[in-house]
C-alpha cells in the first residue's frame, strides 16, 4: 500500500483546493468569469493554480512508482517534502504583488529537484527490474 505517496498526495490535494478557491474568490470579487480581464492579481492566482496543476501530478505519479518499487521511505519523504515545500513557496511568491522572484525561483528549484530525483529514481528502478527480471 502506497502510504508515503498518500500522505503527500493528500496534502497537495488540500493545497490545490486552496489555490482553486483563491481563483474563484478573486473572479467573483472582480466579476471576471473567464480569463483574467487584465487584472494582474487574478492573472497571478490563475498561473499559481495552473503551474501547480502542470507539475504536481507527474511528480506524484513518479513518487508513487518509486514507492511501488520499494524505494526507501527516507528518499520518498525527501522527494515528497521537496515537492510540497517547493509548491508552497512557489505559490506564495507568485501570488505576491509585486512578485517575489527570489521566492518563486526557490520554489521552482525545489519542485525541479523533486522532479529530477523522482524521474531518475523511477527510471533507475524500472531499468534494474527489467535487467534482473
Protein Blocks (a to p, Z undefined) as FASTA:
>chain_A
ZZklmmmmmmmmmmmmmmmmmmmmmmmmnopaghjlopaklmmmmmmmmmmmmmmmmmmm
mmmmmmmnopafklmmmmmmmmmmmmmmmmmmmmpccddfklmmmmmmmmmmmmmmmmmm
mmmmmmmmmmmZZ
